[in-house]
């Protein structure tokens, strides 16, 4: 789980989900707010949730597996998957956008 107050991750999730969320000083509060929004989508606008998960690139197979084996609240489970996926994307962006070491003049494609 991310460090408390991971503002950048929260901002990315807010931006990408377009849900009524705000950055929270305590990450657990943000996580719970995200879970509540997801639960609301499950109950009231399932099609929007499906589109959101597709846009965020949440694995349908992994989601179904997790829902089948977990006794956790579905909203919380999906919120955790959204957070984990956004963390993966951030790490990937960071890894592939790293600056070459000083003195490295090799041309990169």
HELIX and SHEET records of a PDB file:
HELIX    1   1 UNK A    7  UNK A   17  1                                  11    
HELIX    2   2 UNK A   27  UNK A   44  1                                  18    
HELIX    3   3 UNK A   46  UNK A   55  1                                  10    
HELIX    4   4 UNK A   60  UNK A   69  1                                  10    
HELIX    5   5 UNK A   74  UNK A   96  1                                  23    
END                                                                             
